[in-house]
Amino acid sequence: MTTSFDDEDVYAVCSCEESTDPETLKWKPLLFGIIRNYLRLRMNITRENMSKELLGAYKYSKLPDKDLPEISGLLKVLDAGCKRNGLAYHLEKGPRDLQIEMVSNFEPYKIILPFEKVKLTLIIAPGEFQWILWNEKKEPKVNRDRVISFKESILAGTKKWLREDNRLNGAYNGP
């Protein structure tokens, strides 16, 4: 069953008032990050930077089969970060239904990396996109340098993508 909302309903739930300054982006622990040992990088969604495709997806509680420009751009950042660090990765599609009033996030893909403990997740939550890096400190010492380099690549690529305001067209030219 598809529910439809008007633009103002979507903006009220899915956007924030202040845009992200790329120079201030950092991997910030969540409140319970100490216990679960994960970090997140957030990029705010505002009225000005929300693509029409994302607005439409939220309005009808269903994401289109093709990726939104925001997701395409962030996947290009992931691809560049993996190539730079010589990491193979695999994407598995997530469900395409959104439940704005009940569920606080949407995971378009499951990202499979060649690490033992580390997991990376891309989530669209109300008002923001999030890269969440899980279990960074639990990764064996053998891989820690690769994890740190990978994390820095994703951070640098995301900052560049935001600085060039490519959220709306999905473009990414590498770091």
Phi and psi in degrees as a GROMACS rama.xvg file:
@    title "Ramachandran Plot"
@    xaxis  label "Phi"
@    yaxis  label "Psi"
@TYPE xy
-101.048  131.023  THR-2
-104.373  142.311  THR-3
-118.521  145.235  SER-4
-124.305  159.022  PHE-5
-89.7033  171.217  ASP-6
-54.5648  -44.6374  ASP-7
-64.881  -36.4823  GLU-8
-61.2115  -43.1628  ASP-9
-66.6349  -47.4685  VAL-10
-59.4682  -38.2565  TYR-11
-62.8576  -37.3867  ALA-12
-91.518  -37.1686  VAL-13
-108.445  5.84537  CYS-14
-131.107  163.924  SER-15
-121.893  170.522  CYS-16
-84.6067  -26.8416  GLU-17
-111.74  134.946  GLU-18
-80.4206  153.191  SER-19
-73.5955  132.773  THR-20
-90.3249  114.005  ASP-21
-56.4817  -29.9374  PRO-22
-70.9287  -17.474  GLU-23
-100.704  -0.641715  THR-24
-65.0347  132.162  LEU-25
-143.524  163.072  LYS-26
-80.6146  107.812  TRP-27
-106.604  133.013  LYS-28
-66.5454  144.304  PRO-29
-74.576  167.437  LEU-30
-52.557  -43.4947  LEU-31
-100.341  20.8195  PHE-32
-63.3028  -29.5665  GLY-33
-64.6545  -41.1433  ILE-34
-73.1747  -49.4158  ILE-35
-88.1622  -11.357  ARG-36
61.0944  57.4558  ASN-37
-140.684  161.729  TYR-38
-127.442  158.15  LEU-39
-136.716  152.156  ARG-40
-118.435  119.91  LEU-41
-113.141  144.796  ARG-42
-130.422  118.379  MET-43
-72.7558  142.84  ASN-44
-99.4475  124.533  ILE-45
-119.249  173.012  THR-46
-58.1708  -38.3016  ARG-47
-71.6781  -32.6883  GLU-48
-106.144  2.06747  ASN-49
-78.5063  124.284  MET-50
-69.4686  158.093  SER-51
-62.203  -33.435  LYS-52
-65.7488  -41.7608  GLU-53
-68.746  -41.0702  LEU-54
-58.6657  -46.0179  LEU-55
-63.3719  -38.4747  GLY-56
-63.8579  -43.3696  ALA-57
-67.8577  -37.4237  TYR-58
-60.2949  -35.6008  LYS-59
-108.615  9.92634  TYR-60
57.4384  24.3227  SER-61
-146.272  131.385  LYS-62
-84.6525  144.536  LEU-63
-67.1668  161.66  PRO-64
-63.973  -34.5635  ASP-65
-87.2229  152.187  LYS-66
-70.0611  146.109  ASP-67
-69.9133  156.241  LEU-68
-56.3193  -37.0482  PRO-69
-63.4937  -42.6579  GLU-70
-70.209  -42.2343  ILE-71
-58.1926  -44.0467  SER-72
-63.5818  -43.7509  GLY-73
-69.4785  -31.3116  LEU-74
-68.7212  -31.5543  LEU-75
-68.1568  -36.6119  LYS-76
-62.2492  -44.7965  VAL-77
-60.4323  -46.4689  LEU-78
-59.6397  -45.7569  ASP-79
-63.7661  -41.0855  ALA-80
-64.4475  -38.8287  GLY-81
-69.8083  -42.6385  CYS-82
-62.8801  -42.7966  LYS-83
-60.1266  -33.404  ARG-84
-102.199  8.78525  ASN-85
62.8076  36.8104  GLY-86
-106.802  131.588  LEU-87
-86.0227  144.017  ALA-88
-139.474  163.471  TYR-89
-137.291  140.135  HIS-90
-111.695  135.926  LEU-91
-119.62  127.622  GLU-92
-62.5524  141.841  LYS-93
-93.3926  177.519  GLY-94
-66.3796  152.816  PRO-95
-101.57  6.02605  ARG-96
-94.158  138.71  ASP-97
-109.37  145.289  LEU-98
-129.263  83.0437  GLN-99
-56.1084  -43.0774  ILE-100
-79.6414  -19.7649  GLU-101
-111.726  -37.6993  MET-102
-109.631  135.82  VAL-103
-88.8166  -4.9084  SER-104
-153.055  170.661  ASN-105
-140.101  129.328  PHE-106
-110.579  104.448  GLU-107
-68.9944  -29.1702  PRO-108
-142.474  150.462  TYR-109
-95.5941  124.072  LYS-110
-99.9567  120.892  ILE-111
-108.251  116.471  ILE-112
-109.793  158.93  LEU-113
-84.4465  42.9543  PRO-114
-109.143  157.839  PHE-115
-76.1175  -45.1264  GLU-116
-113.145  -34.9452  LYS-117
-69.1468  135.298  VAL-118
-131.251  142.237  LYS-119
-117.099  134.703  LEU-120
-128.072  138.492  THR-121
-107.57  121.189  LEU-122
-128.114  140.29  ILE-123
-102.387  117.014  ILE-124
-116.512  161.809  ALA-125
-53.7751  122.012  PRO-126
84.3328  -4.37137  GLY-127
-162.678  159.57  GLU-128
-101.881  147.811  PHE-129
-135.991  132.199  GLN-130
-94.4094  124.845  TRP-131
-117.203  122.822  ILE-132
-105.028  114.032  LEU-133
-96.3394  143.585  TRP-134
59.4218  32.0697  ASN-135
-57.4505  -42.6004  GLU-136
-79.5012  -11.0537  LYS-137
-89.9885  -9.73109  LYS-138
-65.671  138.078  GLU-139
-56.5016  150.867  PRO-140
-54.6462  -31.0445  LYS-141
-56.9794  -37.147  VAL-142
-100.038  -4.1838  ASN-143
-59.1558  -40.7927  ARG-144
-62.9349  -39.7568  ASP-145
-65.834  -38.3689  ARG-146
-65.2516  -44.6551  VAL-147
-62.7476  -44.8074  ILE-148
-63.5166  -41.3988  SER-149
-63.0269  -46.4928  PHE-150
-59.5034  -44.5773  LYS-151
-63.6955  -37.0155  GLU-152
-64.1499  -43.8379  SER-153
-65.0731  -42.2925  ILE-154
-62.2116  -49.9156  LEU-155
-62.4507  -43.749  ALA-156
-64.5837  -40.1033  GLY-157
-67.7628  -41.2024  THR-158
-60.7469  -43.35  LYS-159
-64.5618  -43.1028  LYS-160
-60.4258  -42.3047  TRP-161
-70.571  -42.6694  LEU-162
-59.3614  -38.7183  ARG-163
-84.4386  4.07113  GLU-164
52.8761  46.1551  ASP-165
-88.2521  10.3367  ASN-166
-59.3925  -32.1155  ARG-167
-85.9712  -18.5904  LEU-168
-120.16  -0.722232  ASN-169
72.0384  4.16857  GLY-170
-73.0661  150.888  ALA-171
-158.277  122.487  TYR-172
-102.896  13.9698  ASN-173
87.7685  163.526  GLY-174
